[in-house]
Amino acid sequence: MKLSCVLGAWALYVCPAVLLATQMFPAASSETLKCEGPVSPDHSSCHTDEEEEDVTHSGDADFQIKGYKFSKPFHLIVSYDWLILQSPATAIFEGDPLVLHCRAWQDWPLTQVIFYREDSALGPPGPKREFSIDVVQMSDSGLYHCSGIFRSPGPGARETSSPVAITVQELFPAPVLKASPSNELHEGGSVTLSCQTKLSLQRSSSRLLFSFYKDGRSLSIKDISSELQIPKASEEHSGSYWCEAATEDRQVWKQSSQLEIRVQALQKPTASETPPTEPPGPPPPPPTPSAEHLGFSSFDPHFHHQMRLLLKQMQDVKVLLGHLVMELRDLTVYLKPGVTKAADK
């Protein structure tokens, strides 16, 4: 095994820039660990410069020592098995591609290669010594291994690699939709909906896009803002809301639970609820009955009935008065002097 760049000092550091290497090598195999970068002694970052600053950290993957940038160190495992399963040395997150290699001792040719997850075959036997998943999910976590048959000059029997644990980490949790100041408000009030989630620290440089929905209708789609403002709410804004957070390539997307927004309409105060502006004075005198009140313009049916009876009685009195007048006239005729004497004879 040979290294193309080695730091000779009191401590051994990994070469600057990106170090290309696999996580596990079979014994008796030859691998080259390459340090990408300039090879000129004048420009190479493999030497030290006392004038530069001390150690500074630029992230989880890289660090700097006296102005020089170094790659993240990794663990190198040498195996004496006939077969090994090589997996990525870096952390695997949702949405990442996953590539597994089934490597043989001294790279002997293999046939009838099978990849397994939790002892279940992931496909039929074949010549390919590579297995890939374009977009991994957390459900793809588990123990993986491979098996294959060595061609000549190998033993000719099926060999199996040791299992390798693959853990797919969560890129971001499912968002939570919150309403501020409250999900219950009066008509005309304002409310802000916030779709809250957070990327993993190791992928904090990634960007999420947010979408908001109400009763199955989209309100805002694929926006970098995680908030939706309703400045002046009305009863039409009442309903079930939820949000969605997704990566820019939409390989990973997650929805929040539904949040019920209730907008109460403003009620107009009634006359009984309106406070008097001035203290009440003495009650006004009863109104004087007018001809209109005594006529038939009233809407009280009992009053109409009483008026009809009164008119009928007045008509009856008028008839009686008429008969009385006629009787009085006849009586005056008999009371005249000439008429009285004729009656005596």
Steps between C-alpha positions, in 0.01 A plus 500: 500500500640842412416857588565771243525772763638459853562771758823445685462669835444418865139415413353327195223688325276399214600663174333827399201529269294186435644161590364227274494163668269216582397406848618140494769316305549124466836374614775465242336754271668812372323834540616854441384783722507817297520853632354728235682831472818660358815286507755779463698553823448874461122470471424176679295523818691206648757726662457732797531874519585647837363840398143369466245496778435206728225239468160627380192290435299558183236231551439138584675372187816714489735683732795734457842504664705816460306599189501155333177314441485130586240238417300317762689193632355153450547151640692249291414134563704213356314169475628144442165375367456362151224756440432843646212740451616856452260775609529882507729630774296819544160539662200401288186714508155475353505577130865402452609232251642182651763289320633172642794303354564129544880467490692172469845411631761633254207608281446147376210474257160415649185350363150447636527806725206560737440796730299458819322722750408341832573158339248568220631497143469834323499341156589189302862383463696685235842617389470852639706564810332832571163571656347849503192681627436832328310661788526340842244526775525434870327167442805390297708482819616155603773238476628438146735231368585334170594158374660367182679210337869534415610411155830315442749517666269552795350226718185481285265499796256776600653740746314753718620835632458622854190715558532878487259728687348769278323780690303757303469814710204735501564808285232704681203409719141533385397867522263636763249766398440770763279808505602826666357652710224234501304272269176660628448864410229756431407627158742769384789371711836380367668161533838362390542131412851360554625169355767402753771241434882490501765343282764273649813688605708297253274617217429851623622643169208340317185698435135408554196626312163540673141469378172578677159343443142563618217248460684328214584825316853636461565846643876528449721248318878452522597820674816552704292677766369273775223745595160590357331819618127575501484877576121532517313180574135435415264208546618364163847442650362243743601143415770231524854608414820300459847561356767307313880524513707357214853507366567697183518181293188373684671172578393542863170662597292483815160636606383639831186406690188703432428814702146634534463878462175651633401860420203634700277764342444827686147531651320839486371615843120497547289784647478323835880468510560868413553702823297825532697814442291705748307405813131440424261789583131495601272296276323702228121562535272258319411615149159654438273279288453636153250431227748268338522290817119486521464397135584177325865576439610308808653162456344364826222253402336525845483876461332456161241267648417740781464786258262301281281419805502864604394617153223242485372610839511862386297409190245317718474806725447714191214277384339511843532875507330514161206294626480720809483813286214353293306411815547850636368650176183287517452592862518872426222465245265359761596765746387789276172681627286440191579133493412465873154653466406287200591200699273604791193538272 
